[in-house]
Amino acid sequence: MTDLAPTDTQPTRRLGRRQRDGVESNARLTASVAVVLFVLLAAEGVTILRIRPLLTPHVFIGMLLVPPVVLKVGSTTWRFARYYLGSPEYRRKGPPPMVLRLLGPVLVTLTLIVFASGIALLLTPPAWHARMLLLHKASFIVWIAAMVIHVLGHLLDTARLAPRDWMRRTRKQVRGAGLRQWSIAVSLALGLLLAFVTVPEVGRWLVTGGFHHG
């Protein structure tokens, strides 16, 4: 009977390993996407400095950002849901600090408003431009303040986790590095597709006098 004891525990050990890997996998994906978003948002910030001549790049980068943002929201929502549904491994990892936990839903809401109002600026009739532009500008100001706190709060974790799927020594420690990399690549490919489809609308928006409302 004693010979059976190690065998009986093997499925439990494998399950525990998969659960721990799932937590680490989620953290690595979140961190890697965060780096991609940081670079793209920095580029988007440059276009804001001279928005009129750089409106086309502004729209292009904004649309490119949409799928990676969705991927990031999805990965963080997964962690949030698993933690509050009582997953032992996510409970063991623990939640982010209270300030970041409270800020998370606010930041997601502001992100949706910023992107939705920006897209609406391009696609809605001219009569809506003034309201959408005001909403876009106001939400962006609040969003950037929340984003600075968010980035600073997660900076160390992101710097520690983001390289792990891209370095030979650490990528094999947790299964699925290739899948996580492909997830990011696909989100960027979809973003490029959205950007190329949407950019022609910039000319129509300028013709209808979008800037005169700003």
Secondary structure, DSSP 8 states (H G I E B T S, - for coil): -TTHHHHHHHHHHHHHHHHHHHHHHHHHHHHHHHHHHHHHHHHHHHHHHTTTTTHHHHHHHHHHHHHHHHHHHHHHHHHHHHHHTT-HHHHHH----HHHHHHHHHHHHHHHHHHHHHHHHHHS-GGGHHHHHHHHHHHHHHHHHHHHHHHHHHHHHHHHHGGGGTSHHHHTTSTTHHHHHHHHHHHHHHHHHHHHHHTHHHHHHHHTTGGGG-
